[in-house]
Each structure stands twice: as structure tokens, then as C-alpha cells.
Amino acid sequence: MTIRARPMKEGGQFRLAGVIEKTVDGTLRTRSFIRADVFTSETDAADAALRKGQQIIKEQGRLLFADAEDSRAV
């Protein structure tokens, strides 16, 4: 699995956002997430997104990619 931070610029701040990717049976599947947290620094938002991605993986485990959806929000 790969976690990619994708902070979203909102005015002078950055919203925590990212994507978790995994190749399943030759198909790249993605799970995107956007949270309410905002940061003044893009680096801080990216760091928080990586931590949040790890938390999502720990909480959802195998169920994160158990459905047949190629892409969805979590």
C-alpha cells in the first residue's frame, strides 16, 4: 500500500487530504480521504495526511480494499 499526501489549498491554509493506493489483481485501487483539519503550512498538512493514512489502514485493515470499487472516499 502507498499513502500519498494531497493537501488542498484553501485561502491561506491547507486542508488535510490524501490517497491510499493498492494494486489488487493487477488493478490500482484508490481510497481518498479529506478531513476538516487545516494547517498554515503545506508541509504540516502533508505530514498529518501521512499519519492519517496510516491510522485509516490500521483501523480498517483488510476491509479497506475488500470491495470491488476501484476508487472511493473513506
CHARMM internal coordinates of N, CA and C (Angstrom, degrees):
IC EDIT
DIST 1 N 1 CA 1.4495
DIST 1 CA 1 C 1.5213
ANGL 1 N 1 CA 1 C 108.87
DIST 1 C 2 N 1.3025
ANGL 1 CA 1 C 2 N 114.21
DIHE 1 N 1 CA 1 C 2 N 145.90
DIST 2 N 2 CA 1.4569
ANGL 1 C 2 N 2 CA 121.00
DIHE 1 CA 1 C 2 N 2 CA 178.30
DIST 2 CA 2 C 1.5226
ANGL 2 N 2 CA 2 C 108.47
DIHE 1 C 2 N 2 CA 2 C -123.74
DIST 2 C 3 N 1.3196
ANGL 2 CA 2 C 3 N 116.61
DIHE 2 N 2 CA 2 C 3 N 134.83
DIST 3 N 3 CA 1.4656
ANGL 2 C 3 N 3 CA 121.76
DIHE 2 CA 2 C 3 N 3 CA 174.75
DIST 3 CA 3 C 1.5181
ANGL 3 N 3 CA 3 C 107.13
DIHE 2 C 3 N 3 CA 3 C -108.61
DIST 3 C 4 N 1.3192
ANGL 3 CA 3 C 4 N 115.99
DIHE 3 N 3 CA 3 C 4 N 129.00
DIST 4 N 4 CA 1.4692
ANGL 3 C 4 N 4 CA 121.37
DIHE 3 CA 3 C 4 N 4 CA 178.01
DIST 4 CA 4 C 1.5253
ANGL 4 N 4 CA 4 C 108.72
DIHE 3 C 4 N 4 CA 4 C -122.48
DIST 4 C 5 N 1.3162
ANGL 4 CA 4 C 5 N 115.56
DIHE 4 N 4 CA 4 C 5 N 125.00
DIST 5 N 5 CA 1.4577
ANGL 4 C 5 N 5 CA 120.65
DIHE 4 CA 4 C 5 N 5 CA 175.80
DIST 5 CA 5 C 1.5246
ANGL 5 N 5 CA 5 C 108.61
DIHE 4 C 5 N 5 CA 5 C -77.37
DIST 5 C 6 N 1.3236
ANGL 5 CA 5 C 6 N 116.44
DIHE 5 N 5 CA 5 C 6 N 137.14
DIST 6 N 6 CA 1.4660
ANGL 5 C 6 N 6 CA 121.77
DIHE 5 CA 5 C 6 N 6 CA 178.09
DIST 6 CA 6 C 1.5346
ANGL 6 N 6 CA 6 C 109.22
DIHE 5 C 6 N 6 CA 6 C -137.53
DIST 6 C 7 N 1.3464
ANGL 6 CA 6 C 7 N 117.81
DIHE 6 N 6 CA 6 C 7 N 64.43
DIST 7 N 7 CA 1.4642
ANGL 6 C 7 N 7 CA 119.81
DIHE 6 CA 6 C 7 N 7 CA -178.89
DIST 7 CA 7 C 1.5273
ANGL 7 N 7 CA 7 C 110.68
DIHE 6 C 7 N 7 CA 7 C -54.80
DIST 7 C 8 N 1.3308
ANGL 7 CA 7 C 8 N 115.57
DIHE 7 N 7 CA 7 C 8 N 140.85
DIST 8 N 8 CA 1.4613
ANGL 7 C 8 N 8 CA 121.20
DIHE 7 CA 7 C 8 N 8 CA -178.70
DIST 8 CA 8 C 1.5274
ANGL 8 N 8 CA 8 C 109.01
DIHE 7 C 8 N 8 CA 8 C -107.96
DIST 8 C 9 N 1.3191
ANGL 8 CA 8 C 9 N 116.10
DIHE 8 N 8 CA 8 C 9 N 121.48
DIST 9 N 9 CA 1.4642
ANGL 8 C 9 N 9 CA 120.05
DIHE 8 CA 8 C 9 N 9 CA 179.88
DIST 9 CA 9 C 1.5196
ANGL 9 N 9 CA 9 C 109.87
DIHE 8 C 9 N 9 CA 9 C -71.84
DIST 9 C 10 N 1.3180
ANGL 9 CA 9 C 10 N 115.40
DIHE 9 N 9 CA 9 C 10 N 129.90
DIST 10 N 10 CA 1.4706
ANGL 9 C 10 N 10 CA 122.25
DIHE 9 CA 9 C 10 N 10 CA 177.34
DIST 10 CA 10 C 1.5192
ANGL 10 N 10 CA 10 C 107.41
DIHE 9 C 10 N 10 CA 10 C -136.25
DIST 10 C 11 N 1.3113
ANGL 10 CA 10 C 11 N 115.13
DIHE 10 N 10 CA 10 C 11 N 101.04
DIST 11 N 11 CA 1.4664
ANGL 10 C 11 N 11 CA 118.67
DIHE 10 CA 10 C 11 N 11 CA -176.18
DIST 11 CA 11 C 1.5160
ANGL 11 N 11 CA 11 C 108.94
DIHE 10 C 11 N 11 CA 11 C 63.71
DIST 11 C 12 N 1.3254
ANGL 11 CA 11 C 12 N 116.77
DIHE 11 N 11 CA 11 C 12 N -124.70
DIST 12 N 12 CA 1.4610
ANGL 11 C 12 N 12 CA 121.17
DIHE 11 CA 11 C 12 N 12 CA 178.86
DIST 12 CA 12 C 1.5116
ANGL 12 N 12 CA 12 C 112.83
DIHE 11 C 12 N 12 CA 12 C -97.00
DIST 12 C 13 N 1.3325
ANGL 12 CA 12 C 13 N 117.41
DIHE 12 N 12 CA 12 C 13 N 12.96
DIST 13 N 13 CA 1.4560
ANGL 12 C 13 N 13 CA 120.95
DIHE 12 CA 12 C 13 N 13 CA -177.92
DIST 13 CA 13 C 1.5304
ANGL 13 N 13 CA 13 C 110.81
DIHE 12 C 13 N 13 CA 13 C -125.47
DIST 13 C 14 N 1.3270
ANGL 13 CA 13 C 14 N 115.25
DIHE 13 N 13 CA 13 C 14 N 174.59
DIST 14 N 14 CA 1.4582
ANGL 13 C 14 N 14 CA 121.36
DIHE 13 CA 13 C 14 N 14 CA 179.95
DIST 14 CA 14 C 1.5229
ANGL 14 N 14 CA 14 C 109.49
DIHE 13 C 14 N 14 CA 14 C -129.76
DIST 14 C 15 N 1.3334
ANGL 14 CA 14 C 15 N 115.62
DIHE 14 N 14 CA 14 C 15 N 127.31
DIST 15 N 15 CA 1.4659
ANGL 14 C 15 N 15 CA 121.45
DIHE 14 CA 14 C 15 N 15 CA 179.11
DIST 15 CA 15 C 1.5270
ANGL 15 N 15 CA 15 C 109.62
DIHE 14 C 15 N 15 CA 15 C -86.32
DIST 15 C 16 N 1.3305
ANGL 15 CA 15 C 16 N 115.58
DIHE 15 N 15 CA 15 C 16 N 140.81
DIST 16 N 16 CA 1.4590
ANGL 15 C 16 N 16 CA 121.94
DIHE 15 CA 15 C 16 N 16 CA 178.11
DIST 16 CA 16 C 1.5292
ANGL 16 N 16 CA 16 C 108.91
DIHE 15 C 16 N 16 CA 16 C -67.01
DIST 16 C 17 N 1.3244
ANGL 16 CA 16 C 17 N 116.53
DIHE 16 N 16 CA 16 C 17 N 122.81
DIST 17 N 17 CA 1.4653
ANGL 16 C 17 N 17 CA 122.04
DIHE 16 CA 16 C 17 N 17 CA 178.56
DIST 17 CA 17 C 1.5193
ANGL 17 N 17 CA 17 C 108.99
DIHE 16 C 17 N 17 CA 17 C -155.79
DIST 17 C 18 N 1.3238
ANGL 17 CA 17 C 18 N 114.96
DIHE 17 N 17 CA 17 C 18 N 152.27
DIST 18 N 18 CA 1.4564
ANGL 17 C 18 N 18 CA 119.11
DIHE 17 CA 17 C 18 N 18 CA 179.13
DIST 18 CA 18 C 1.5080
ANGL 18 N 18 CA 18 C 112.42
DIHE 17 C 18 N 18 CA 18 C -169.19
DIST 18 C 19 N 1.3200
ANGL 18 CA 18 C 19 N 114.50
DIHE 18 N 18 CA 18 C 19 N -177.64
DIST 19 N 19 CA 1.4546
ANGL 18 C 19 N 19 CA 122.67
DIHE 18 CA 18 C 19 N 19 CA -178.26
DIST 19 CA 19 C 1.5300
ANGL 19 N 19 CA 19 C 108.46
DIHE 18 C 19 N 19 CA 19 C -138.49
DIST 19 C 20 N 1.3290
ANGL 19 CA 19 C 20 N 115.42
DIHE 19 N 19 CA 19 C 20 N 139.53
DIST 20 N 20 CA 1.4589
ANGL 19 C 20 N 20 CA 121.60
DIHE 19 CA 19 C 20 N 20 CA 172.21
DIST 20 CA 20 C 1.5287
ANGL 20 N 20 CA 20 C 105.58
DIHE 19 C 20 N 20 CA 20 C -111.68
DIST 20 C 21 N 1.3221
ANGL 20 CA 20 C 21 N 116.22
DIHE 20 N 20 CA 20 C 21 N 128.23
DIST 21 N 21 CA 1.4637
ANGL 20 C 21 N 21 CA 121.01
DIHE 20 CA 20 C 21 N 21 CA -177.22
DIST 21 CA 21 C 1.5249
ANGL 21 N 21 CA 21 C 110.83
DIHE 20 C 21 N 21 CA 21 C -121.17
DIST 21 C 22 N 1.3319
ANGL 21 CA 21 C 22 N 114.94
DIHE 21 N 21 CA 21 C 22 N 146.81
DIST 22 N 22 CA 1.4602
ANGL 21 C 22 N 22 CA 120.93
DIHE 21 CA 21 C 22 N 22 CA 175.79
DIST 22 CA 22 C 1.5231
ANGL 22 N 22 CA 22 C 107.79
DIHE 21 C 22 N 22 CA 22 C -154.51
DIST 22 C 23 N 1.3183
ANGL 22 CA 22 C 23 N 116.27
DIHE 22 N 22 CA 22 C 23 N 138.78
DIST 23 N 23 CA 1.4534
ANGL 22 C 23 N 23 CA 120.72
DIHE 22 CA 22 C 23 N 23 CA 175.17
DIST 23 CA 23 C 1.5233
ANGL 23 N 23 CA 23 C 108.25
DIHE 22 C 23 N 23 CA 23 C -90.28
DIST 23 C 24 N 1.3284
ANGL 23 CA 23 C 24 N 115.76
DIHE 23 N 23 CA 23 C 24 N 121.64
DIST 24 N 24 CA 1.4609
ANGL 23 C 24 N 24 CA 122.71
DIHE 23 CA 23 C 24 N 24 CA -179.47
DIST 24 CA 24 C 1.5338
ANGL 24 N 24 CA 24 C 107.69
DIHE 23 C 24 N 24 CA 24 C -122.09
DIST 24 C 25 N 1.3090
ANGL 24 CA 24 C 25 N 116.25
DIHE 24 N 24 CA 24 C 25 N 119.93
DIST 25 N 25 CA 1.4728
ANGL 24 C 25 N 25 CA 121.52
DIHE 24 CA 24 C 25 N 25 CA -179.29
DIST 25 CA 25 C 1.5243
ANGL 25 N 25 CA 25 C 112.25
DIHE 24 C 25 N 25 CA 25 C 50.59
DIST 25 C 26 N 1.3358
ANGL 25 CA 25 C 26 N 116.24
DIHE 25 N 25 CA 25 C 26 N 42.30
DIST 26 N 26 CA 1.4553
ANGL 25 C 26 N 26 CA 121.47
DIHE 25 CA 25 C 26 N 26 CA 177.45
DIST 26 CA 26 C 1.5184
ANGL 26 N 26 CA 26 C 115.46
DIHE 25 C 26 N 26 CA 26 C 81.13
DIST 26 C 27 N 1.3415
ANGL 26 CA 26 C 27 N 117.78
DIHE 26 N 26 CA 26 C 27 N 0.38
DIST 27 N 27 CA 1.4604
ANGL 26 C 27 N 27 CA 121.80
DIHE 26 CA 26 C 27 N 27 CA -179.57
DIST 27 CA 27 C 1.5228
ANGL 27 N 27 CA 27 C 109.99
DIHE 26 C 27 N 27 CA 27 C -113.04
DIST 27 C 28 N 1.3249
ANGL 27 CA 27 C 28 N 116.38
DIHE 27 N 27 CA 27 C 28 N 128.73
DIST 28 N 28 CA 1.4559
ANGL 27 C 28 N 28 CA 120.75
DIHE 27 CA 27 C 28 N 28 CA 176.98
DIST 28 CA 28 C 1.5200
ANGL 28 N 28 CA 28 C 108.85
DIHE 27 C 28 N 28 CA 28 C -74.76
DIST 28 C 29 N 1.3108
ANGL 28 CA 28 C 29 N 116.43
DIHE 28 N 28 CA 28 C 29 N 122.37
DIST 29 N 29 CA 1.4699
ANGL 28 C 29 N 29 CA 121.48
DIHE 28 CA 28 C 29 N 29 CA 178.44
DIST 29 CA 29 C 1.5148
ANGL 29 N 29 CA 29 C 108.51
DIHE 28 C 29 N 29 CA 29 C -112.88
DIST 29 C 30 N 1.3296
ANGL 29 CA 29 C 30 N 115.70
DIHE 29 N 29 CA 29 C 30 N 142.20
DIST 30 N 30 CA 1.4562
ANGL 29 C 30 N 30 CA 120.39
DIHE 29 CA 29 C 30 N 30 CA -177.85
DIST 30 CA 30 C 1.5199
ANGL 30 N 30 CA 30 C 111.07
DIHE 29 C 30 N 30 CA 30 C -127.48
DIST 30 C 31 N 1.3086
ANGL 30 CA 30 C 31 N 114.51
DIHE 30 N 30 CA 30 C 31 N 144.97
DIST 31 N 31 CA 1.4575
ANGL 30 C 31 N 31 CA 122.64
DIHE 30 CA 30 C 31 N 31 CA 174.95
DIST 31 CA 31 C 1.5194
ANGL 31 N 31 CA 31 C 106.28
DIHE 30 C 31 N 31 CA 31 C -127.99
DIST 31 C 32 N 1.3151
ANGL 31 CA 31 C 32 N 116.46
DIHE 31 N 31 CA 31 C 32 N 112.88
DIST 32 N 32 CA 1.4617
ANGL 31 C 32 N 32 CA 120.65
DIHE 31 CA 31 C 32 N 32 CA -178.08
DIST 32 CA 32 C 1.5165
ANGL 32 N 32 CA 32 C 110.23
DIHE 31 C 32 N 32 CA 32 C -96.47
DIST 32 C 33 N 1.3233
ANGL 32 CA 32 C 33 N 115.07
DIHE 32 N 32 CA 32 C 33 N 152.08
DIST 33 N 33 CA 1.4546
ANGL 32 C 33 N 33 CA 120.23
DIHE 32 CA 32 C 33 N 33 CA 176.80
DIST 33 CA 33 C 1.5242
ANGL 33 N 33 CA 33 C 110.31
DIHE 32 C 33 N 33 CA 33 C -142.38
DIST 33 C 34 N 1.3237
ANGL 33 CA 33 C 34 N 115.13
DIHE 33 N 33 CA 33 C 34 N 141.64
DIST 34 N 34 CA 1.4604
ANGL 33 C 34 N 34 CA 123.62
DIHE 33 CA 33 C 34 N 34 CA 175.64
DIST 34 CA 34 C 1.5200
ANGL 34 N 34 CA 34 C 105.59
DIHE 33 C 34 N 34 CA 34 C -133.98
DIST 34 C 35 N 1.3077
ANGL 34 CA 34 C 35 N 116.59
DIHE 34 N 34 CA 34 C 35 N 131.89
DIST 35 N 35 CA 1.4517
ANGL 34 C 35 N 35 CA 120.58
DIHE 34 CA 34 C 35 N 35 CA -179.50
DIST 35 CA 35 C 1.5254
ANGL 35 N 35 CA 35 C 110.13
DIHE 34 C 35 N 35 CA 35 C -120.52
DIST 35 C 36 N 1.3032
ANGL 35 CA 35 C 36 N 116.67
DIHE 35 N 35 CA 35 C 36 N 167.51
DIST 36 N 36 CA 1.4608
ANGL 35 C 36 N 36 CA 122.49
DIHE 35 CA 35 C 36 N 36 CA -176.99
DIST 36 CA 36 C 1.5276
ANGL 36 N 36 CA 36 C 112.73
DIHE 35 C 36 N 36 CA 36 C -74.77
DIST 36 C 37 N 1.3156
ANGL 36 CA 36 C 37 N 117.80
DIHE 36 N 36 CA 36 C 37 N -17.59
DIST 37 N 37 CA 1.4573
ANGL 36 C 37 N 37 CA 121.74
DIHE 36 CA 36 C 37 N 37 CA -176.40
DIST 37 CA 37 C 1.5316
ANGL 37 N 37 CA 37 C 111.07
DIHE 36 C 37 N 37 CA 37 C -62.64
DIST 37 C 38 N 1.3315
ANGL 37 CA 37 C 38 N 115.96
DIHE 37 N 37 CA 37 C 38 N 134.47
DIST 38 N 38 CA 1.4646
ANGL 37 C 38 N 38 CA 121.11
DIHE 37 CA 37 C 38 N 38 CA 175.65
DIST 38 CA 38 C 1.5214
ANGL 38 N 38 CA 38 C 109.21
DIHE 37 C 38 N 38 CA 38 C -125.95
DIST 38 C 39 N 1.3264
ANGL 38 CA 38 C 39 N 115.84
DIHE 38 N 38 CA 38 C 39 N 150.51
DIST 39 N 39 CA 1.4553
ANGL 38 C 39 N 39 CA 123.16
DIHE 38 CA 38 C 39 N 39 CA -175.91
DIST 39 CA 39 C 1.5178
ANGL 39 N 39 CA 39 C 109.30
DIHE 38 C 39 N 39 CA 39 C -133.56
DIST 39 C 40 N 1.3279
ANGL 39 CA 39 C 40 N 116.50
DIHE 39 N 39 CA 39 C 40 N 152.94
DIST 40 N 40 CA 1.4617
ANGL 39 C 40 N 40 CA 119.89
DIHE 39 CA 39 C 40 N 40 CA 177.41
DIST 40 CA 40 C 1.5212
ANGL 40 N 40 CA 40 C 111.28
DIHE 39 C 40 N 40 CA 40 C -79.96
DIST 40 C 41 N 1.3326
ANGL 40 CA 40 C 41 N 116.64
DIHE 40 N 40 CA 40 C 41 N -20.93
DIST 41 N 41 CA 1.4564
ANGL 40 C 41 N 41 CA 122.19
DIHE 40 CA 40 C 41 N 41 CA -178.25
DIST 41 CA 41 C 1.5290
ANGL 41 N 41 CA 41 C 110.64
DIHE 40 C 41 N 41 CA 41 C -112.03
DIST 41 C 42 N 1.3217
ANGL 41 CA 41 C 42 N 116.73
DIHE 41 N 41 CA 41 C 42 N 135.04
DIST 42 N 42 CA 1.4656
ANGL 41 C 42 N 42 CA 120.92
DIHE 41 CA 41 C 42 N 42 CA 176.32
DIST 42 CA 42 C 1.5328
ANGL 42 N 42 CA 42 C 110.55
DIHE 41 C 42 N 42 CA 42 C -64.14
DIST 42 C 43 N 1.3198
ANGL 42 CA 42 C 43 N 116.36
DIHE 42 N 42 CA 42 C 43 N -36.32
DIST 43 N 43 CA 1.4639
ANGL 42 C 43 N 43 CA 121.00
DIHE 42 CA 42 C 43 N 43 CA 178.30
DIST 43 CA 43 C 1.5255
ANGL 43 N 43 CA 43 C 111.28
DIHE 42 C 43 N 43 CA 43 C -63.41
DIST 43 C 44 N 1.3245
ANGL 43 CA 43 C 44 N 117.01
DIHE 43 N 43 CA 43 C 44 N -42.91
DIST 44 N 44 CA 1.4663
ANGL 43 C 44 N 44 CA 120.64
DIHE 43 CA 43 C 44 N 44 CA 178.43
DIST 44 CA 44 C 1.5274
ANGL 44 N 44 CA 44 C 110.78
DIHE 43 C 44 N 44 CA 44 C -63.69
DIST 44 C 45 N 1.3252
ANGL 44 CA 44 C 45 N 116.73
DIHE 44 N 44 CA 44 C 45 N -40.82
DIST 45 N 45 CA 1.4687
ANGL 44 C 45 N 45 CA 121.07
DIHE 44 CA 44 C 45 N 45 CA 178.81
DIST 45 CA 45 C 1.5259
ANGL 45 N 45 CA 45 C 110.40
DIHE 44 C 45 N 45 CA 45 C -64.96
DIST 45 C 46 N 1.3250
ANGL 45 CA 45 C 46 N 117.45
DIHE 45 N 45 CA 45 C 46 N -39.97
DIST 46 N 46 CA 1.4669
ANGL 45 C 46 N 46 CA 121.57
DIHE 45 CA 45 C 46 N 46 CA 179.25
DIST 46 CA 46 C 1.5270
ANGL 46 N 46 CA 46 C 110.42
DIHE 45 C 46 N 46 CA 46 C -66.51
DIST 46 C 47 N 1.3217
ANGL 46 CA 46 C 47 N 117.01
DIHE 46 N 46 CA 46 C 47 N -43.63
DIST 47 N 47 CA 1.4699
ANGL 46 C 47 N 47 CA 120.50
DIHE 46 CA 46 C 47 N 47 CA 178.75
DIST 47 CA 47 C 1.5247
ANGL 47 N 47 CA 47 C 110.61
DIHE 46 C 47 N 47 CA 47 C -61.08
DIST 47 C 48 N 1.3304
ANGL 47 CA 47 C 48 N 116.51
DIHE 47 N 47 CA 47 C 48 N -43.73
DIST 48 N 48 CA 1.4648
ANGL 47 C 48 N 48 CA 121.09
DIHE 47 CA 47 C 48 N 48 CA 179.54
DIST 48 CA 48 C 1.5294
ANGL 48 N 48 CA 48 C 110.62
DIHE 47 C 48 N 48 CA 48 C -65.41
DIST 48 C 49 N 1.3274
ANGL 48 CA 48 C 49 N 117.65
DIHE 48 N 48 CA 48 C 49 N -35.91
DIST 49 N 49 CA 1.4622
ANGL 48 C 49 N 49 CA 121.32
DIHE 48 CA 48 C 49 N 49 CA 179.21
DIST 49 CA 49 C 1.5236
ANGL 49 N 49 CA 49 C 110.88
DIHE 48 C 49 N 49 CA 49 C -65.34
DIST 49 C 50 N 1.3173
ANGL 49 CA 49 C 50 N 117.37
DIHE 49 N 49 CA 49 C 50 N -39.02
DIST 50 N 50 CA 1.4626
ANGL 49 C 50 N 50 CA 120.33
DIHE 49 CA 49 C 50 N 50 CA 178.24
DIST 50 CA 50 C 1.5317
ANGL 50 N 50 CA 50 C 110.61
DIHE 49 C 50 N 50 CA 50 C -65.77
DIST 50 C 51 N 1.3297
ANGL 50 CA 50 C 51 N 116.28
DIHE 50 N 50 CA 50 C 51 N -41.37
DIST 51 N 51 CA 1.4775
ANGL 50 C 51 N 51 CA 119.72
DIHE 50 CA 50 C 51 N 51 CA 176.63
DIST 51 CA 51 C 1.5294
ANGL 51 N 51 CA 51 C 110.70
DIHE 50 C 51 N 51 CA 51 C -64.67
DIST 51 C 52 N 1.3301
ANGL 51 CA 51 C 52 N 117.48
DIHE 51 N 51 CA 51 C 52 N -41.78
DIST 52 N 52 CA 1.4619
ANGL 51 C 52 N 52 CA 121.38
DIHE 51 CA 51 C 52 N 52 CA 179.77
DIST 52 CA 52 C 1.5242
ANGL 52 N 52 CA 52 C 110.16
DIHE 51 C 52 N 52 CA 52 C -64.86
DIST 52 C 53 N 1.3120
ANGL 52 CA 52 C 53 N 118.25
DIHE 52 N 52 CA 52 C 53 N -40.11
DIST 53 N 53 CA 1.4578
ANGL 52 C 53 N 53 CA 121.60
DIHE 52 CA 52 C 53 N 53 CA 176.51
DIST 53 CA 53 C 1.5150
ANGL 53 N 53 CA 53 C 111.59
DIHE 52 C 53 N 53 CA 53 C -59.27
DIST 53 C 54 N 1.3322
ANGL 53 CA 53 C 54 N 116.94
DIHE 53 N 53 CA 53 C 54 N -43.06
DIST 54 N 54 CA 1.4647
ANGL 53 C 54 N 54 CA 121.07
DIHE 53 CA 53 C 54 N 54 CA 177.54
DIST 54 CA 54 C 1.5235
ANGL 54 N 54 CA 54 C 110.87
DIHE 53 C 54 N 54 CA 54 C -63.46
DIST 54 C 55 N 1.3278
ANGL 54 CA 54 C 55 N 116.19
DIHE 54 N 54 CA 54 C 55 N -39.79
DIST 55 N 55 CA 1.4636
ANGL 54 C 55 N 55 CA 120.40
DIHE 54 CA 54 C 55 N 55 CA 178.75
DIST 55 CA 55 C 1.5246
ANGL 55 N 55 CA 55 C 111.07
DIHE 54 C 55 N 55 CA 55 C -64.11
DIST 55 C 56 N 1.3219
ANGL 55 CA 55 C 56 N 117.41
DIHE 55 N 55 CA 55 C 56 N -43.37
DIST 56 N 56 CA 1.4667
ANGL 55 C 56 N 56 CA 121.77
DIHE 55 CA 55 C 56 N 56 CA 178.89
DIST 56 CA 56 C 1.5259
ANGL 56 N 56 CA 56 C 110.13
DIHE 55 C 56 N 56 CA 56 C -60.11
DIST 56 C 57 N 1.3303
ANGL 56 CA 56 C 57 N 116.66
DIHE 56 N 56 CA 56 C 57 N -43.81
DIST 57 N 57 CA 1.4661
ANGL 56 C 57 N 57 CA 120.96
DIHE 56 CA 56 C 57 N 57 CA 179.24
DIST 57 CA 57 C 1.5297
ANGL 57 N 57 CA 57 C 110.49
DIHE 56 C 57 N 57 CA 57 C -62.18
DIST 57 C 58 N 1.3253
ANGL 57 CA 57 C 58 N 117.14
DIHE 57 N 57 CA 57 C 58 N -44.39
DIST 58 N 58 CA 1.4662
ANGL 57 C 58 N 58 CA 121.03
DIHE 57 CA 57 C 58 N 58 CA -179.99
DIST 58 CA 58 C 1.5323
ANGL 58 N 58 CA 58 C 111.45
DIHE 57 C 58 N 58 CA 58 C -63.43
DIST 58 C 59 N 1.3361
ANGL 58 CA 58 C 59 N 116.36
DIHE 58 N 58 CA 58 C 59 N -41.18
DIST 59 N 59 CA 1.4635
ANGL 58 C 59 N 59 CA 120.69
DIHE 58 CA 58 C 59 N 59 CA -177.22
DIST 59 CA 59 C 1.5241
ANGL 59 N 59 CA 59 C 112.81
DIHE 58 C 59 N 59 CA 59 C -73.65
DIST 59 C 60 N 1.3265
ANGL 59 CA 59 C 60 N 117.66
DIHE 59 N 59 CA 59 C 60 N -41.25
DIST 60 N 60 CA 1.4632
ANGL 59 C 60 N 60 CA 120.32
DIHE 59 CA 59 C 60 N 60 CA -174.24
DIST 60 CA 60 C 1.5215
ANGL 60 N 60 CA 60 C 113.65
DIHE 59 C 60 N 60 CA 60 C -96.15
DIST 60 C 61 N 1.3191
ANGL 60 CA 60 C 61 N 116.88
DIHE 60 N 60 CA 60 C 61 N -22.20
DIST 61 N 61 CA 1.4620
ANGL 60 C 61 N 61 CA 121.03
DIHE 60 CA 60 C 61 N 61 CA 176.70
DIST 61 CA 61 C 1.5155
ANGL 61 N 61 CA 61 C 113.67
DIHE 60 C 61 N 61 CA 61 C 50.69
DIST 61 C 62 N 1.3243
ANGL 61 CA 61 C 62 N 115.91
DIHE 61 N 61 CA 61 C 62 N -132.61
DIST 62 N 62 CA 1.4655
ANGL 61 C 62 N 62 CA 121.91
DIHE 61 CA 61 C 62 N 62 CA -177.00
DIST 62 CA 62 C 1.5170
ANGL 62 N 62 CA 62 C 113.05
DIHE 61 C 62 N 62 CA 62 C -62.95
DIST 62 C 63 N 1.3186
ANGL 62 CA 62 C 63 N 117.46
DIHE 62 N 62 CA 62 C 63 N -26.69
DIST 63 N 63 CA 1.4739
ANGL 62 C 63 N 63 CA 120.56
DIHE 62 CA 62 C 63 N 63 CA -177.94
DIST 63 CA 63 C 1.5280
ANGL 63 N 63 CA 63 C 112.92
DIHE 62 C 63 N 63 CA 63 C -67.08
DIST 63 C 64 N 1.3177
ANGL 63 CA 63 C 64 N 116.87
DIHE 63 N 63 CA 63 C 64 N -19.98
DIST 64 N 64 CA 1.4567
ANGL 63 C 64 N 64 CA 120.81
DIHE 63 CA 63 C 64 N 64 CA -177.87
DIST 64 CA 64 C 1.5355
ANGL 64 N 64 CA 64 C 111.79
DIHE 63 C 64 N 64 CA 64 C -57.31
DIST 64 C 65 N 1.3220
ANGL 64 CA 64 C 65 N 116.67
DIHE 64 N 64 CA 64 C 65 N -37.27
DIST 65 N 65 CA 1.4651
ANGL 64 C 65 N 65 CA 120.74
DIHE 64 CA 64 C 65 N 65 CA -179.05
DIST 65 CA 65 C 1.5262
ANGL 65 N 65 CA 65 C 112.21
DIHE 64 C 65 N 65 CA 65 C -120.20
DIST 65 C 66 N 1.3248
ANGL 65 CA 65 C 66 N 117.51
DIHE 65 N 65 CA 65 C 66 N 19.44
DIST 66 N 66 CA 1.4688
ANGL 65 C 66 N 66 CA 121.45
DIHE 65 CA 65 C 66 N 66 CA -175.95
DIST 66 CA 66 C 1.5228
ANGL 66 N 66 CA 66 C 113.45
DIHE 65 C 66 N 66 CA 66 C -74.77
DIST 66 C 67 N 1.3284
ANGL 66 CA 66 C 67 N 117.88
DIHE 66 N 66 CA 66 C 67 N -22.65
DIST 67 N 67 CA 1.4657
ANGL 66 C 67 N 67 CA 120.29
DIHE 66 CA 66 C 67 N 67 CA 179.74
DIST 67 CA 67 C 1.5281
ANGL 67 N 67 CA 67 C 110.10
DIHE 66 C 67 N 67 CA 67 C -82.00
DIST 67 C 68 N 1.2927
ANGL 67 CA 67 C 68 N 116.35
DIHE 67 N 67 CA 67 C 68 N 175.91
DIST 68 N 68 CA 1.4761
ANGL 67 C 68 N 68 CA 120.97
DIHE 67 CA 67 C 68 N 68 CA -178.05
DIST 68 CA 68 C 1.5263
ANGL 68 N 68 CA 68 C 112.80
DIHE 67 C 68 N 68 CA 68 C -92.48
DIST 68 C 69 N 1.3257
ANGL 68 CA 68 C 69 N 117.64
DIHE 68 N 68 CA 68 C 69 N 6.36
DIST 69 N 69 CA 1.4622
ANGL 68 C 69 N 69 CA 120.75
DIHE 68 CA 68 C 69 N 69 CA -177.83
DIST 69 CA 69 C 1.5268
ANGL 69 N 69 CA 69 C 110.52
DIHE 68 C 69 N 69 CA 69 C -74.42
DIST 69 C 70 N 1.3371
ANGL 69 CA 69 C 70 N 116.01
DIHE 69 N 69 CA 69 C 70 N 132.88
DIST 70 N 70 CA 1.4674
ANGL 69 C 70 N 70 CA 119.71
DIHE 69 CA 69 C 70 N 70 CA 176.18
DIST 70 CA 70 C 1.5181
ANGL 70 N 70 CA 70 C 110.43
DIHE 69 C 70 N 70 CA 70 C -74.39
DIST 70 C 71 N 1.3315
ANGL 70 CA 70 C 71 N 116.62
DIHE 70 N 70 CA 70 C 71 N -32.96
DIST 71 N 71 CA 1.4588
ANGL 70 C 71 N 71 CA 120.64
DIHE 70 CA 70 C 71 N 71 CA -176.71
DIST 71 CA 71 C 1.5292
ANGL 71 N 71 CA 71 C 109.56
DIHE 70 C 71 N 71 CA 71 C -148.54
DIST 71 C 72 N 1.3277
ANGL 71 CA 71 C 72 N 116.22
DIHE 71 N 71 CA 71 C 72 N 136.16
DIST 72 N 72 CA 1.4606
ANGL 71 C 72 N 72 CA 121.15
DIHE 71 CA 71 C 72 N 72 CA 174.53
DIST 72 CA 72 C 1.5111
ANGL 72 N 72 CA 72 C 109.37
DIHE 71 C 72 N 72 CA 72 C -164.09
DIST 72 C 73 N 1.3182
ANGL 72 CA 72 C 73 N 114.84
DIHE 72 N 72 CA 72 C 73 N 163.91
DIST 73 N 73 CA 1.4628
ANGL 72 C 73 N 73 CA 121.51
DIHE 72 CA 72 C 73 N 73 CA 177.56
DIST 73 CA 73 C 1.5274
ANGL 73 N 73 CA 73 C 109.95
DIHE 72 C 73 N 73 CA 73 C -88.35
DIST 73 C 74 N 1.3288
ANGL 73 CA 73 C 74 N 115.09
DIHE 73 N 73 CA 73 C 74 N 148.09
DIST 74 N 74 CA 1.4664
ANGL 73 C 74 N 74 CA 120.51
DIHE 73 CA 73 C 74 N 74 CA 176.34
DIST 74 CA 74 C 1.5132
ANGL 74 N 74 CA 74 C 110.12
DIHE 73 C 74 N 74 CA 74 C -127.40
END
COOR INIT
IC SEED 1 N 1 CA 1 C
IC BUILD
